[in-house]
Amino acid sequence: MVFYRNGYVFILSLFQGDTVFTGHVNKLLLLGYYLLNIGYAFLSIQMWNVIGTVQYLVSELTMRVGGLMILLALMHYFNMTVLYILSHSKNKIFHHE
């Protein structure tokens, strides 16, 4: 929820105070985050082998959590780049009218 609250402020600044659009974008990002996590969890559970040792358990958990963290980081930077581009293109459209 920290990213949701702080992200709202960041997105609001990108879209120059457009609270309605910012609210919708922020909710879509949160929904995408939850869907990705749920989907990743289901896929991970299905692909697990039988855990025989604590060492194997720790190894599997670190690989899966690490993979999820890298995926979320890449998605975050992709989303921020897209929002930045959208905010600039939206501002250009409104300034030409």
C-alpha positions as CSV (number, residue, x, y, z in Angstrom):
1,M,0.0,0.0,0.0
2,V,3.0,2.3,0.4
3,F,3.5,2.3,-3.4
4,Y,-0.2,2.9,-3.9
5,R,-0.3,6.0,-1.7
6,N,3.1,7.4,-2.7
7,G,2.6,6.4,-6.4
8,Y,-0.6,8.5,-6.4
9,V,1.4,11.6,-5.5
10,F,4.0,10.8,-8.2
11,I,1.4,10.1,-10.9
12,L,-0.6,13.2,-9.9
13,S,2.5,15.4,-10.4
14,L,3.1,13.8,-13.8
15,F,-0.5,14.5,-15.0
16,Q,-0.5,18.0,-13.5
17,G,-3.2,17.6,-10.9
18,D,-5.7,15.5,-12.9
19,T,-7.1,13.6,-9.9
20,V,-9.6,11.6,-11.8
21,F,-7.2,10.2,-14.4
22,T,-4.5,9.7,-11.7
23,G,-6.9,7.7,-9.5
24,H,-7.8,5.4,-12.4
25,V,-4.2,4.8,-13.4
26,N,-3.2,4.1,-9.8
27,K,-6.0,1.6,-9.3
28,L,-5.1,-0.2,-12.5
29,L,-1.4,-0.4,-11.4
30,L,-2.5,-1.9,-8.1
31,L,-4.8,-4.4,-9.8
32,G,-2.0,-5.4,-12.1
33,Y,0.3,-5.9,-9.1
34,Y,-2.1,-8.1,-7.3
35,L,-3.0,-10.2,-10.4
36,L,0.7,-10.7,-11.2
37,N,1.4,-11.9,-7.6
38,I,-1.5,-14.2,-7.6
39,G,-0.7,-15.7,-11.0
40,Y,3.0,-16.1,-10.0
41,A,2.0,-17.9,-6.8
42,F,-0.3,-20.3,-8.6
43,L,2.3,-21.1,-11.3
44,S,5.0,-21.5,-8.7
45,I,3.0,-23.9,-6.6
46,Q,2.2,-26.0,-9.6
47,M,5.8,-26.3,-10.7
48,W,7.3,-27.2,-7.3
49,N,8.9,-30.6,-6.8
50,V,8.7,-32.6,-3.6
51,I,10.7,-30.7,-0.9
52,G,13.0,-33.2,0.8
53,T,15.4,-31.0,2.7
54,V,15.5,-27.6,4.4
55,Q,18.3,-26.6,2.1
56,Y,16.2,-27.4,-1.0
57,L,13.3,-25.5,0.5
58,V,15.4,-22.4,1.1
59,S,16.9,-22.7,-2.4
60,E,13.5,-22.9,-4.0
61,L,12.1,-20.1,-2.0
62,T,15.0,-17.8,-2.7
63,M,14.9,-18.5,-6.5
64,R,11.2,-18.0,-6.7
65,V,11.0,-14.9,-4.5
66,G,14.1,-13.4,-6.2
67,G,12.5,-14.1,-9.7
68,L,9.3,-12.4,-8.6
69,M,11.2,-9.4,-7.2
70,I,13.2,-8.9,-10.5
71,L,10.0,-9.2,-12.5
72,L,8.2,-6.7,-10.3
73,A,11.2,-4.3,-10.5
74,L,11.2,-4.5,-14.3
75,M,7.5,-4.0,-14.5
76,H,7.7,-1.0,-12.2
77,Y,10.3,0.7,-14.3
78,F,8.4,-0.1,-17.5
79,N,5.2,1.4,-16.0
80,M,7.0,4.5,-14.8
81,T,8.5,5.0,-18.3
82,V,5.1,4.6,-19.9
83,L,3.5,7.0,-17.5
84,Y,6.2,9.5,-18.1
85,I,5.7,9.3,-21.9
86,L,1.9,9.5,-21.5
87,S,2.1,12.5,-19.3
88,H,4.3,14.4,-21.8
89,S,2.2,13.4,-24.8
90,K,-1.0,14.4,-22.9
91,N,0.6,17.8,-22.0
92,K,1.6,18.4,-25.6
93,I,-1.9,17.7,-26.8
94,F,-3.4,20.1,-24.3
95,H,-0.9,22.9,-25.0
96,H,-1.6,22.8,-28.8
97,E,-5.3,23.4,-28.4
